[in-house]
């Protein structure tokens, strides 16, 4: 799945912190890394996700389970 274009599709928003799933859902980007230890994929977004807490820097990438990603 490395270097694949994906769109996020958050399956269980309750598994994310408040506001996080809403900010990250339906974001498009590219899978840039895979963590075997955690079985997660790092997605670098085409555009930063909006902030879900006050002092946060713009979120340009995030680790996801495969179930929350679909190829585009």
C-alpha positions, 0 to 999 in steps of 0.5 A: 500500500506504500505510495498509494493514493487513498481517501480516509473513511473513518469507520469508528469515530469513537476510537479517536479523540473529540473532533479528530475523526471529523477533521480527518474523515474524507481527506485524500493523500498518499501512504508514505510509511508503514509500521509493522509493529502497530500495523498502521499506515502514515498518510500525508494529506494533500492539504492540511486537516483543520485543527481539532484543538486550540494550540495544534499545528495544522495536521499534514499527516496521520497514522491510520489502520487499514480499515480507515483507508480506501484507495482512490 
